Amino acid sequence: MSDVLMLDNIVKLWKKGHNILLYNVDGSDELRREFFEVWKYMYPCATKNWLWWVHIYLREKYMTKNIKWVLEKHKDRKKMKIAIFIESFHWIHVKFLLKNPSKKRIWEYYFKRFQDINIKNISQKIKQQNKIFYKYWEKISDFGRNPKS
């Protein structure tokens, strides 16, 4: 319901002549909606699954990339206010990624606690587990073949 109230208020501001722009900061629908085995059992076991963290990391990479794009696109505007609506869980991680941490720090932040994966084998393990995650891993992660921010 908070989304509905927020959008109702934005419509009111538009009607008053305010220039309100909306941007999606999350990853693609394909990535966001990808179902895999761990979702069946969800919390708290999801957070103990490295593949769940791959999903979270990929979405947060897109959030970070898109927020940087919005900030860059509007950097010359004076008195501009930006409101970013992201779940607090994601916002904590996105703030970390916005600081441009090293590859090593990113690995430690998201994946260090998982013994079965390392920087050398994670791409192959993702490929074996989930083709959609693998596609995005190769495209945007700091550890894929073609990392892009």
Secondary structure, 3 states (H helix, E strand, C coil): CHHHHHHHHHHHHHHCCCCCCCCCCCCCHHHHCCCCHHHHCCCCHHHHCHHHHHHHHHHHHHHHHHHHHHHHHCCCCCCCCCCCCCCHHHHHHHHHHHCCCCHHHHHHHHCCCCCCCCCCCHHHHHHHHCHHHHHHHHHHCCCCCCCCC
